[in-house]
Amino acid sequence: MEHGRNPRSRRQASLNDAAACQAGASRARRWRRRGIFAASALSALAALLFALDRLYPLPPIDSGGAAVVVAADGTPLRNYPSRDGIWRYPVQPDQVSPHYLETLLTYEDRWFYWHPGVNPVALARAGWQWATNRRIVSGGSTLTMQVARLIDPQLAGKPSRTMSAKLRQAWRAVQLEMHYSKDEILSLYLTHAPMGGIVEGVEMGARLWLGKPARDLGPAEAAMLTALPQAPSRLRPDRHPEAAQAARDKVLDRMAELGRWSPAEVADAKIETVIAPPLRARWLAPLAAQRLLLEAGGARRAGGRPPLVTSTLDADMQASVEQMLLDRVDNLPPKVSMAVLVMDNDTLEVKAYAGSADFSDDSRYSHVDMVRGVRSPGSTLKPFLYAQALDEGLIHSESLLIDAPMSFGGYAPGNFQAAFAGPISVAQALQRSLNVPAVDLLDRVGPASFASVMLAGGVKLRMPAGAEPNLSLILGGGGTTLEELVGAYRALARDGISGRPRLRPEQPLVESRMMSPGAAWIVRDILEGGGHPDRPFYQSGNPGRQLAWKTGTSFGFRDAWAVGVTDRWTIGVWVGRPDGTPNPGFFGANVAAPLLQDIVAALPEGAQQVRVRPETVQAVVTCWPLGYRLGSEPSGACPEQRAAWMLNETAPPSFAGYADATQGPLRLGGVANGSVLRPVPGMQQVALDVDVQGAEGEVWWMLDGRVASHGAAGHPFNLVLAHDGRYTLTVMDTHGRHDSVVFEIAGVTP
């Protein structure tokens, strides 16, 4: 029992306990001192590293000016070398084939994700070999150390097997680990690893040597690109395929030795032979790429161009369009070029962009981007005028228009065919692209109003300095671009809403209302097949490929256009000389339209969309030429019944004087107001044949207020003048309606 123990024994036990406590306290103090020392050492080391990092900072890591513009799927469109002539393609680890990452980390640095930039075991082995052999046998380099060598100008191009170089490499590797994550360091290697010649990075190497993206590399290809940086000049696959294959097999053998790949997988990979095409630039959409790079560079706050610029272009579609242009370019006259733009109607993304016919042919001004060139649009604006007239309730699809010689305040337009069709419907006038009815309609709508509608839809009609919108706009009197036209024509396929074409995925979706859904539907139906409700809606072909298209030819045959829409695509084509020289015989229908139709046939159809007629559009029967809806004509007489599309329950009567000549104004034709006329060489007089439209009964012709002739309406009047001077010619019919023009004769009097 406790109380029975010897007192001396109790004291001894107490002494032992005290000694034990003292020993424990002593050990605790020693461990605290060691901990404090270790913490102090670590703090000192951290402070030293921090100080060294501040004194000897990492060199700036950038692309050196190298840039690559890529399609939506990553396919390079155009490479721009760095200041030292290197091609690079920035890439992240998750964008690279797992086969390549496996061979790289296995062969180069198995402990990459564990070491602090340097591998102590490898360095110790390298140090022992240096001490025993008095030279560096193995460098013990990690991937981080290799990145350090790639980014440090002091290490580039210098021998790597010297002690000073190794120490600098190791220090830079530690710095990299201090500032970047492992994946960021790996990405630097994937972007900068030398791949032979002017090629750097696994993505650029895969694209140029193997013709595929790095994400699609197979085992043999991954092993070859892993070995290539070991000696990029001696292992170039285009110049030394045997050496490249031997180096590749060495990597494959290592994969088998370490049990990463089975012997069967390695044997299967070795069957592939190493072969690569000669190194050369492969460009797609070069003018689009140049535009993208300039725009991206201008948007950067820090200045300079970004290393990677992504576009919305489809590489396959772009290649197909460029091949179509090359197939046709040899049949064009010298210096004639072409431009094509293809846009997705839903996303507004540009999928094909050809700014010139052949970028390698300088004689055709290949450097001039005619997608953005300002040119006369010819008749391509007419669909928008007819849509505006529909929305304003002026017409329906079978309203009567007159195609005959007319003067609009001295402006007397003619037709492309130099002939006139007489009375004609709206649908026929638009399909046949007749000029006089379009000018007449613009005169009623108002040039300024039309120009404002076009501007709202993204089409800026550029006039000569000081000029105001006038009647010539509808025949190409104001300049615009192919890009703007394509964005506007999209309105015909998307309920009247135009859109700004997007060439970069980050660009915002910009849309604007140009016309009502009903007007867009009617105009598109007219351009597709005539605008007659009683015809089969789809006459032939796949509904998804049904093309609503319009051609245009500018004055003097300078520009030939064809623009069209399907359910999915809007396509624009321009043909001409960038310097504006005329090309006689070149017009939209014979050079631009066939190319447009071939492009449409080559485009993917996509999912078919159900065409739904807007509720605002009604199929009605009208009375030609009065314009009234059947049953509502005032006289009760209906000379001819015609099916028509009507918008918003509006069936306006024909313009005054068109169906009934006694209701409309007279128009004097044959001489323009303000014109100056000169005699034919050798003649001493000027002979004029003038006529009048809209007259009824007899007409009287008066020259300077005196009656010169009279007779039945419909017969021209021949006027002969033998003296210089200013004249006023007036015509009047039995209803008292009249029209006058003032003109001048010069060069008759000696």
Secondary structure, DSSP 8 states (H G I E B T S, - for coil): -GGGS-HHHHHHHHHHHHHHHHHHHHHHHHHHHHHHHHHHHHHHHHHHHHHHHHHS-------TT-EEEE-TTS-EEEEE--TTS-B-----GGGS-HHHHHHHHHHH-TTTTTSSSS-HHHHHHHHHHHHHHSS-S-----HHHHHHHHH-TTTTTS-SSSHHHHHHHHHHHHHHHHHS-HHHHHHHHHHH-B-STTBBSHHHHIIIIISS-GGG--HHHHHHHHHGGGSTTTT-TTT-HHHHHHHHHHHHHHHHHTTSS-HHHHHHHHTS-----------SSHHHHHHHHHHHHHH-SS-S--SEEE----HHHHHHHHHHHHHHHTTS-TT-EEEEEEEETTT-BEEEEESSS-TT-GGGTTTS-TTS--B--TTTTHHHHHHHHHHTTS--TT-EEEES---BTTB----TTS---EEEEHHHHHHTT-HHHHHHHHHHH-HHHHHHHHHHTT---B--TT----GGGGGT-SBB-HHHHHHHHGGGTTTTEEE--BSSTTS---EEE-S-HHHHHHHHHHHHH-S-TTS-SS-SS-GGG--EEEEEE-GGG-EEEEEEE-SSEEEEEEEE-TT----TT--IIIIIHHHHHHHHHHS---S-------TTEEEEEEEETT--BTT--TTS--SEEEEEEEETTB-----TTTSSTTTS--EEESS-TT-EE---TT-SSEEEEEEEES--SEEEEEETTEEEEEEETTS-EEEEE-S-EEEEEEEEETTS-EEEEEEEE-S---
